[in-house]
């Protein structure tokens, strides 16, 4: 919860900070956001591998938390190079933290424990409690008192999260310990231990991420190369598996991971095009109070918190009666609901052509449908990875699940650039009138809706075939 508090608090402010403080144009701000979020979801592949083979999950989570705390505090310094390095700290810290905290949850349950999906849904509630509170608090402080206040509060949240995690170690009952402490301490080169090599490699990764944040085109090329290498390596591993059941299950996990790319590329418009659409084209007045644009990013986690218990209970209720939808069918339902959410945003924009100011209802309805779709896909996806992956590569597969989101984030930033309406310069001089921009956003949202609905139908139709290859894992 506290780690997500820090992450979502920073995310709620990022594009607004870039366009209003550093005076980046829309497309440049979207590109930086996309590069940052792409790397945030790429580094978990490496962090998951290091935790699986060397560090163990506890050390990885603590290292990641420390780096992220420093990153949030560095964001409070208004200097462009410090800003890029702060993002590098957040990127590398997230790589150690994100896949391994999820892997810990999976390891608390046996392979056939029916509580696993519900456990991940509860885990997801904690994530979204942090996501609910942080845009409200960090967004208000950042937009009302100054950006450094919002980013500073996000750093405090990360420190609280570290404190909670360290205090609760006994509850993990050893599942987060290093796989082999002797290997971790063994010298590997010039008398330097494997653990020290990991820390030195982290320093090198920080420098690399700092530079990549300033070269978005290069990052896009590297992502393609990295993705091909990972995919080929995983396919070779899969086809060499002697057990056809393991092979089929891993294949289904990869197919569903690819479908998740479509979901997240569209869903993550929240931090880019939807953020500026809310700021410029939505009536944000409620009972005489004008809500900050960044605070609307709390709507999604609010719906998650309200409906996660409902979905958790629903899956258990249906499972007891042997009517629970398969994991692929849940994915299909999730993508369909995402598409309907963008239909709502498109309808709101079309109905508001005359004024350019969209009633808040349409934005909230869109967020509602995105949230119910998310509940059908995201916690189920985390659970799916831990159930379908061979145990010896669970951490790596969790990292690959987040790697798919890296491509989604990068693709999402490219989609968002279709809505760019302001070039670099003082916002008060160059932002067009709402009536001129409402259908720029609306047309893109409408296109997203059609694609999402089509992909959702495809997943629903193919779900029986995928479910059979899961071999009675649901």
C-alpha positions in Angstrom: 0.0 0.0 0.0 2.7 2.5 1.0 4.9 1.7 -2.0 1.9 2.3 -4.3 1.1 5.5 -2.3 4.5 6.8 -3.3 4.3 5.6 -6.9 0.8 6.8 -7.8 1.4 10.1 -6.0 4.3 10.8 -8.2 2.5 9.5 -11.3 -0.5 11.8 -10.7 1.8 14.8 -10.8 4.3 13.8 -13.5 2.7 15.0 -16.8 1.2 18.1 -15.1 4.6 18.9 -13.6 6.3 18.6 -17.0 3.8 20.8 -18.8 3.3 23.4 -16.1 6.7 23.6 -14.4 9.3 22.7 -17.0 6.9 23.9 -19.8 7.3 20.8 -22.0 4.9 20.5 -24.9 2.2 17.7 -24.7 4.1 15.3 -27.0 7.4 15.8 -25.2 5.7 15.3 -21.8 4.0 12.1 -23.0 7.3 10.8 -24.4 9.1 11.3 -21.1 6.2 9.7 -19.2 6.2 6.8 -21.7 10.0 6.3 -21.4 9.8 6.4 -17.6 6.9 3.9 -17.3 8.3 1.6 -19.9 11.6 1.3 -18.0 9.6 1.0 -14.7 8.1 -2.2 -16.2 11.3 -3.4 -17.9 13.6 -3.6 -14.9 11.4 -6.1 -13.0 12.6 -8.8 -15.4 16.2 -8.3 -14.1 15.0 -7.7 -10.5 13.0 -10.9 -10.6 15.9 -12.9 -12.0 18.3 -11.6 -9.4 15.9 -12.3 -6.5 15.2 -15.9 -7.8 18.8 -16.8 -8.2 20.8 -14.7 -5.7 19.3 -12.0 -3.4 16.1 -13.6 -2.3 12.9 -11.6 -2.2 13.4 -9.8 1.1 16.8 -8.2 0.2 15.5 -7.2 -3.3 12.4 -5.5 -1.8 14.4 -3.6 0.7 17.0 -2.4 -1.9 14.2 -1.4 -4.2 12.4 0.5 -1.4 15.5 2.5 -0.5 16.2 3.5 -4.1 12.6 4.6 -4.6 12.6 6.7 -1.4 15.7 8.5 -2.6 14.1 9.0 -6.0 10.9 10.6 -4.6 12.9 13.0 -2.5 15.1 13.9 -5.5 12.0 14.7 -7.5 11.5 17.6 -5.1 14.5 19.4 -6.5 13.6 21.5 -9.5 16.5 20.9 -11.8 16.2 19.0 -15.1 19.2 16.7 -14.7 18.3 15.9 -11.1 14.8 15.2 -12.3 16.1 12.7 -14.8 18.3 11.0 -12.2 15.4 10.9 -9.8 13.4 9.0 -12.4 16.4 6.6 -12.8 16.3 5.9 -9.0 12.6 5.2 -9.2 13.1 2.9 -12.3 15.8 0.8 -10.7 14.1 0.7 -7.3 10.9 -0.5 -8.9 12.8 -3.2 -10.7 13.8 -4.8 -7.4 10.5 -4.1 -5.6 7.6 -4.7 -7.9 8.0 -8.4 -9.1 9.3 -9.7 -5.8 6.6 -8.4 -3.5 4.1 -10.1 -5.8 6.1 -13.3 -5.8 6.1 -13.3 -2.0 2.3 -13.3 -2.0 2.2 -16.2 -4.4 4.7 -18.2 -2.2 2.4 -17.9 0.9 0.0 -20.4 -0.7 0.3 -24.0 -1.9 0.0 -24.7 -5.7 -3.6 -25.9 -5.4 -4.8 -23.5 -2.7 -8.2 -22.1 -4.0 -7.6 -19.0 -1.9 -4.9 -17.7 -4.2 -7.0 -15.6 -6.6 -8.9 -14.1 -3.6 -5.6 -13.4 -1.8 -4.3 -11.5 -4.8 -7.5 -9.6 -5.0 -7.0 -8.5 -1.3 -3.4 -7.7 -2.1 -4.7 -5.6 -5.0 -6.9 -3.8 -2.6 -3.9 -2.7 -0.6 -2.2 -1.5 -3.8 -5.3 0.5 -4.6 -5.7 2.0 -1.1 -2.3 3.6 -1.6 -3.4 4.5 -5.2 -6.6 6.2 -3.7 -4.9 8.2 -1.0 -1.8 9.4 -2.9 -3.4 11.4 -5.8 -5.7 13.1 -3.3 -2.9 14.1 -0.9 0.1 14.4 -3.1 -1.9 15.9 -5.9 -3.4 18.5 -3.6 -0.1 19.4 -2.1 1.7 19.5 -5.4 -0.9 21.6 -7.3 -1.8 23.9 -4.4 1.4 24.5 -2.4 4.2 23.5 -4.8 5.4 20.4 -6.7 8.1 19.6 -4.2 5.6 19.1 -1.4 3.7 16.5 -3.4 6.9 14.6 -4.4 8.2 14.9 -0.8 5.1 13.3 0.6 5.5 10.4 -1.9 9.0 9.8 -0.5 7.6 9.7 3.1 5.1 7.1 2.0 7.9 4.9 0.6 9.8 5.1 3.9 6.7 4.1 5.9 6.3 1.1 3.5 9.9 0.0 4.2 9.3 0.2 8.0 6.1 -1.9 7.8 7.8 -4.5 5.6 10.8 -4.9 7.9 8.7 -5.1 11.0 6.6 -7.9 9.5 9.4 -10.3 8.5 8.4 -13.0 10.9 5.0 -13.4 9.1 6.7 -14.5 5.9 8.1 -17.6 7.6 11.3 -17.7 5.5 9.7 -17.6 2.0 11.5 -14.4 1.2 15.0 -15.5 2.2 17.9 -15.9 -0.3 17.9 -19.3 -2.1 21.5 -20.0 -1.0 23.3 -17.6 1.4 26.6 -19.3 0.7 26.4 -18.6 -3.1 25.4 -15.0 -2.3 28.5 -14.4 -0.2 30.9 -16.4 -2.5 33.6 -14.3 -4.3 33.0 -14.2 -8.0 35.7 -11.8 -9.3 38.7 -10.1 -7.6 37.4 -11.3 -4.3 34.1 -9.4 -4.7 31.1 -11.3 -3.5 28.0 -11.9 -5.7 26.0 -9.7 -3.5 28.4 -6.8 -3.9 28.4 -7.3 -7.7 24.7 -6.9 -7.7 25.0 -3.6 -5.9 27.7 -2.4 -8.2 25.6 -3.4 -11.2 22.7 -1.4 -9.8 24.9 1.7 -9.8 25.7 1.1 -13.4 22.0 0.6 -14.2 21.2 4.0 -12.5 23.6 5.7 -14.9 22.2 3.9 -17.9 18.6 4.7 -16.9 19.5 8.4 -16.3 20.8 8.6 -19.9 18.0 6.6 -21.5 15.4 9.0 -20.0 16.9 11.7 -22.2 17.0 9.6 -25.4 13.5 8.2 -26.0 14.1 7.0 -29.5 17.1 4.9 -28.4 15.0 3.5 -25.6 12.3 2.4 -28.1 14.9 0.5 -30.1 16.5 -1.1 -27.1 13.1 -2.3 -25.9 12.4 -4.0 -29.1 15.8 -5.8 -29.0 15.4 -6.7 -25.3 11.9 -8.0 -25.9 13.0 -10.2 -28.8 15.9 -11.7 -26.8 13.6 -12.4 -23.7 10.8 -13.9 -25.9 13.2 -16.2 -27.9 14.9 -17.3 -24.7 11.6 -18.1 -23.1 10.3 -20.0 -26.1 13.5 -22.1 -26.2 13.0 -22.9 -22.5 9.3 -23.7 -23.0 9.9 -26.1 -26.0 12.7 -27.9 -24.1 10.4 -28.6 -21.2 10.0 -32.4 -21.0 6.5 -32.2 -19.4 3.9 -31.3 -21.9 1.6 -30.1 -19.2 4.2 -27.5 -18.0 4.8 -26.6 -21.6 1.1 -26.0 -22.3 0.6 -24.0 -19.2 3.6 -21.8 -19.8 2.3 -21.2 -23.4 -1.1 -20.0 -22.1 0.7 -17.7 -19.7 2.6 -16.1 -22.6 -0.5 -15.7 -24.8 -2.5 -14.0 -22.0 0.5 -11.8 -21.2 0.5 -10.7 -24.9 -3.2 -9.9 -24.7 -2.6 -7.9 -21.5 -0.3 -5.5 -23.6 -3.4 -4.3 -25.4 -5.3 -3.7 -22.1 -2.5 -1.7 -20.5 -1.6 0.4 -23.5 -5.2 1.7 -23.5 -5.7 1.7 -19.7 -2.6 3.8 -19.0 -4.0 6.8 -20.9 -4.9 7.7 -17.3 -1.5 9.2 -16.7 -1.1 10.9 -20.1 -4.0 11.9 -22.4 -6.7 11.4 -19.8 -4.8 13.6 -17.3 -4.6 16.6 -19.6 -8.2 15.9 -21.0 -9.4 16.1 -17.4 -7.4 19.3 -16.8 -8.6 21.1 -19.9 -11.9 19.6 -21.0 -13.8 18.3 -17.9 -16.0 20.2 -15.6 -14.2 19.6 -12.3 -16.6 21.6 -10.1 -18.4 19.6 -7.4 -20.6 21.3 -4.9 -18.9 24.6 -5.5 -15.4 23.1 -5.1 -13.0 22.7 -8.1 -11.2 19.4 -7.8 -7.6 19.3 -8.9 -7.0 17.3 -12.2 -4.4 15.1 -10.5 -6.9 14.1 -7.8 -9.2 12.4 -10.3 -6.6 9.6 -10.5 -8.0 8.5 -7.2 -11.3 7.6 -8.9 -9.9 4.3 -10.3 -8.5 3.0 -7.0 -11.6 4.1 -5.2 -13.7 1.8 -7.4 -11.1 -1.0 -7.0 -11.4 -0.7 -3.2 -15.2 -0.7 -3.4 -15.6 -3.6 -5.8 -12.5 -5.8 -5.1 -14.3 -7.5 -2.2 -17.3 -8.1 -4.4 -15.2 -9.7 -7.2 -13.2 -11.7 -4.6 -16.4 -13.1 -3.1 -17.9 -13.7 -6.5 -14.9 -15.8 -7.7 -15.1 -17.9 -4.5 -18.9 -18.2 -4.8 -18.7 -19.4 -8.4 -15.8 -21.7 -7.7 -17.8 -23.5 -4.9 -20.5 -24.1 -7.5 -18.0 -25.0 -10.2 -19.2 -22.1 -12.4 -16.1 -19.8 -12.1 -15.1 -18.3 -15.4 -11.7 -19.5 -16.7 -8.7 -17.2 -16.5 -8.8 -16.5 -20.3 -12.5 -15.7 -20.1 -11.9 -13.2 -17.2 -9.2 -11.6 -19.4 -11.7 -11.2 -22.2 -14.4 -9.7 -19.9 -11.7 -7.2 -18.6 -10.8 -6.0 -22.1 -14.4 -5.6 -23.1 -15.2 -3.5 -20.1 -12.1 -1.3 -20.9 -13.5 -0.8 -24.4 -16.9 0.3 -23.0 -15.1 2.8 -20.7 -13.7 4.5 -23.7 -17.1 4.4 -25.4 -18.3 6.5 -22.4 -15.5 9.0 -22.8 -16.2 9.2 -26.6 -19.9 9.8 -26.0 -19.2 12.5 -23.4 -16.9 14.3 -25.8 -19.4 14.1 -28.7 -22.2 15.4 -26.5 -20.1 18.3 -25.5 -18.9 19.5 -28.9 -20.7 22.9 -28.5 -18.9 23.9 -25.3 -15.8 21.7 -25.1 -16.5 21.1 -21.4 -17.5 17.5 -20.7 -19.7 16.7 -17.6 -17.8 14.9 -14.9 -20.3 12.0 -15.1 -18.7 10.7 -18.3 -15.2 10.7 -16.9 -16.3 8.9 -13.7 -18.3 6.3 -15.8 -15.3 5.7 -17.9 -13.1 5.2 -14.8 -15.8 2.9 -13.4 -15.7 0.6 -16.4 -11.9 0.7 -16.6 -11.8 -0.4 -12.9 -14.2 -3.3 -13.2 -12.2 -4.4 -16.3 -9.0 -4.1 -14.3 -10.4 -6.3 -11.6 -11.1 -9.0 -14.2 -7.5 -8.9 -15.5 -4.8 -7.5 -13.3 -5.0 -9.4 -10.0 -6.1 -12.5 -12.0 -3.0 -12.0 -14.2 -0.7 -11.9 -11.2 -2.3 -15.0 -9.8 -2.1 -16.7 -13.3 1.6 -16.2 -13.5 2.2 -17.8 -10.1 -0.1 -20.8 -11.0 1.0 -21.5 -14.6 4.8 -20.8 -14.4 7.2 -23.6 -13.5 8.2 -22.9 -9.9 11.9 -22.4 -10.7 11.2 -19.4 -13.0 8.2 -17.8 -11.1 10.2 -14.6 -10.4 11.4 -14.4 -14.0 7.9 -14.9 -15.3 6.6 -12.2 -12.9 9.2 -9.9 -14.3 8.0 -10.8 -17.9 4.5 -10.0 -16.9 5.6 -6.5 -16.0 7.9 -6.4 -19.1 4.7 -6.7 -21.2 3.5 -3.6 -19.4 6.7 -1.8 -20.5 5.7 -2.3 -24.1 2.2 -1.3 -23.3 3.4 1.9 -21.5 5.6 2.8 -24.5 2.8 2.1 -27.0 0.4 4.0 -24.8 2.6 7.1 -24.9 2.7 6.9 -28.7 -1.1 6.7 -28.7 -1.3 9.7 -26.3 0.8 11.8 -28.6 -2.1 11.7 -31.1 -3.9 14.0 -28.6 -1.1 16.5 -28.4 -2.5 20.0 -28.6 0.1 22.2 -27.0 3.7 22.9 -28.0 6.5 23.9 -25.6 6.0 27.3 -24.0 4.0 29.1 -21.4 0.7 27.2 -21.0 -1.4 30.3 -20.7 -0.3 31.5 -24.2 -0.5 28.3 -26.2 -3.3 26.0 -24.8 -6.2 26.0 -27.3 -9.8 26.6 -26.3 -11.7 23.5 -24.9 -14.1 23.7 -27.9 -11.2 23.2 -30.2 -9.6 20.2 -28.3 -12.6 18.2 -27.1 -12.9 16.1 -30.2 -9.1 15.7 -30.6 -9.3 13.7 -27.4 -12.7 12.3 -28.2 -11.7 10.9 -31.6 -8.7 9.1 -30.1 -10.8 7.6 -27.3 -13.4 6.4 -29.9 -10.7 4.6 -31.9 -9.3 3.0 -28.7 -12.9 1.8 -27.9 -13.3 0.0 -31.2 -9.9 -1.8 -31.0 -10.4 -2.8 -27.3 -13.9 -4.2 -28.0 -12.6 -6.2 -31.0 -9.7 -7.7 -29.0 -12.0 -8.5 -26.1 -14.4 -10.5 -28.4 -11.4 -12.4 -29.8 -10.2 -13.4 -26.3 -13.7 -14.5 -25.2 -14.1 -16.6 -28.4 -10.7 -18.3 -27.9 -10.9 -18.7 -24.1 -12.2 -22.4 -24.2 -9.1 -23.5 -26.2 -6.8 -21.6 -23.9 -8.5 -23.0 -20.8 -8.1 -26.6 -22.0 -4.3 -26.1 -22.3 -4.2 -24.9 -18.6 -4.9 -28.6 -17.7 -7.4 -28.0 -14.9 -5.7 -25.0 -13.4 -8.2 -22.2 -13.1 
